[in-house]
Amino acid sequence: MTDTAASDFSAESIRNLLGRKRQEKEEERRLYEAKMKAERDKLRAAFMEREVQPEAIERVAAVVWKAIEAGDKEALLFRFPSDWLPDQGRSITNHESNWHAHLDGFAKRAYDYYERELEPRGFQLRVQILDWPGGMPGDVGFFIQWKHSEEL
């Protein structure tokens, strides 16, 4: 209810009240979206600056062993929004042979790490768009794969 007195009761006062409430909700939405954008910008900046840590091989091994125990043949190493890539993930979506040339930030460093440390150990890397919100590429997933001995 509102504190509007009976003397102020009119269709115009109701329209004004509803208009103010609509403006307040719109302002709350704008503030929320600005806050979320600022947070996303911070996350993107951290992603662009992030380095592969020295203990990465231990972390990858732990993820792989956990996946193996679950009966999986691959493990998701990390995911990030496709719009953090210079081509917004287009080269991944189109399965271009040089998709890795379009990586940036941590994704590029992680790919370089894969080539240097994991590929020589016999692992494969699968990179794909994980979801399609509104029909547009969403998150990118980096998966490490291995072949089970019975598949060799």
C-alpha positions in Angstrom: 0.0 0.0 0.0 1.0 3.6 -0.4 0.7 6.6 1.9 -1.4 8.5 -0.7 -4.3 10.3 1.0 -7.8 9.9 -0.3 -7.7 13.5 -1.4 -4.8 12.6 -3.8 -6.6 9.5 -5.1 -6.9 9.7 -8.9 -5.9 7.8 -12.0 -3.2 10.4 -12.6 -1.7 9.9 -9.1 -1.7 6.1 -9.7 0.0 6.5 -13.1 2.6 8.8 -11.5 3.2 6.3 -8.7 3.5 3.4 -11.1 5.9 5.4 -13.3 8.1 6.2 -10.3 8.1 2.5 -9.3 9.0 1.5 -12.8 11.9 4.1 -12.9 13.1 2.8 -9.5 13.1 -0.8 -10.8 14.9 0.3 -14.0 17.5 2.1 -12.0 18.0 -0.9 -9.7 18.4 -3.1 -12.8 20.9 -0.6 -14.3 22.9 -0.5 -11.1 22.9 -4.3 -10.9 24.0 -4.7 -14.5 26.8 -2.1 -14.0 28.0 -4.0 -10.9 27.9 -7.3 -12.8 29.8 -5.8 -15.7 32.4 -4.4 -13.4 32.8 -7.8 -11.8 33.0 -9.5 -15.2 35.6 -7.0 -16.3 37.7 -7.8 -13.2 37.4 -11.5 -13.9 38.4 -11.0 -17.6 41.4 -8.9 -16.5 42.5 -11.6 -14.1 42.0 -14.3 -16.8 44.2 -12.2 -19.2 47.0 -11.9 -16.7 46.8 -15.4 -15.1 49.8 -17.6 -15.6 50.0 -21.4 -15.5 51.2 -22.2 -12.0 54.2 -24.4 -11.3 52.0 -27.0 -9.7 49.8 -27.3 -12.8 50.8 -30.8 -13.6 49.7 -32.0 -10.1 46.4 -30.2 -10.5 45.8 -31.8 -13.9 46.8 -35.2 -12.6 44.3 -34.9 -9.8 41.5 -33.9 -12.2 42.4 -36.8 -14.5 42.5 -39.4 -11.7 39.2 -38.2 -10.4 37.7 -38.5 -13.9 39.2 -42.0 -14.4 37.7 -43.1 -11.1 34.3 -41.8 -12.3 34.8 -43.9 -15.5 35.3 -40.8 -17.8 37.5 -40.6 -20.8 38.2 -36.9 -20.5 38.2 -34.2 -18.0 37.2 -30.5 -18.1 40.3 -28.5 -17.1 38.7 -25.0 -17.2 36.1 -22.9 -18.9 35.7 -19.2 -19.8 33.4 -17.0 -21.8 34.0 -17.2 -25.6 33.7 -13.4 -25.8 37.0 -13.2 -24.0 38.7 -14.4 -27.2 39.6 -12.0 -30.0 37.3 -13.9 -32.4 34.6 -14.6 -29.8 35.2 -18.3 -30.3 34.4 -18.3 -34.1 37.5 -20.4 -35.0 36.6 -23.0 -32.4 33.0 -23.1 -33.5 34.1 -23.6 -37.1 36.7 -26.2 -36.2 39.4 -24.3 -38.0 42.8 -26.0 -38.0 44.5 -22.9 -36.6 41.9 -22.2 -33.9 44.7 -22.0 -31.3 46.1 -19.0 -33.0 43.0 -17.1 -31.9 43.6 -17.7 -28.2 44.5 -15.0 -25.8 45.5 -14.5 -22.1 45.3 -17.6 -19.9 43.8 -19.7 -22.7 46.9 -19.1 -24.8 49.2 -19.9 -22.0 47.3 -23.0 -21.1 47.4 -24.2 -24.7 51.2 -23.6 -24.8 51.5 -25.6 -21.6 49.5 -28.4 -23.1 51.8 -28.5 -26.1 54.9 -28.4 -23.9 53.9 -30.7 -21.0 50.8 -32.7 -21.8 50.9 -33.6 -25.5 54.4 -35.2 -25.1 52.8 -37.4 -22.4 50.2 -38.7 -24.9 47.2 -36.6 -23.9 44.9 -34.9 -26.4 43.2 -31.6 -26.0 39.6 -31.0 -27.0 38.3 -27.5 -27.0 34.7 -26.7 -27.7 31.9 -24.2 -27.1 29.9 -25.6 -24.2 26.7 -23.7 -24.4 24.8 -21.4 -26.8 22.8 -18.8 -24.8 20.5 -16.9 -27.1 22.0 -18.9 -30.0 25.4 -17.3 -29.5 28.6 -19.0 -28.4 28.8 -19.1 -24.6 31.6 -20.7 -22.6 34.6 -22.4 -24.0 35.7 -25.6 -22.4 39.3 -27.1 -22.4 39.1 -30.9 -22.0 42.1 -33.2 -21.6 41.6 -36.7 -23.1 43.3 -40.0 -22.9 42.7 -43.5 -24.4 41.8 -46.4 -22.1 44.1 -49.4 -22.6 41.2 -51.5 -23.9 40.7 -48.9 -26.7 44.3 -49.1 -27.9 
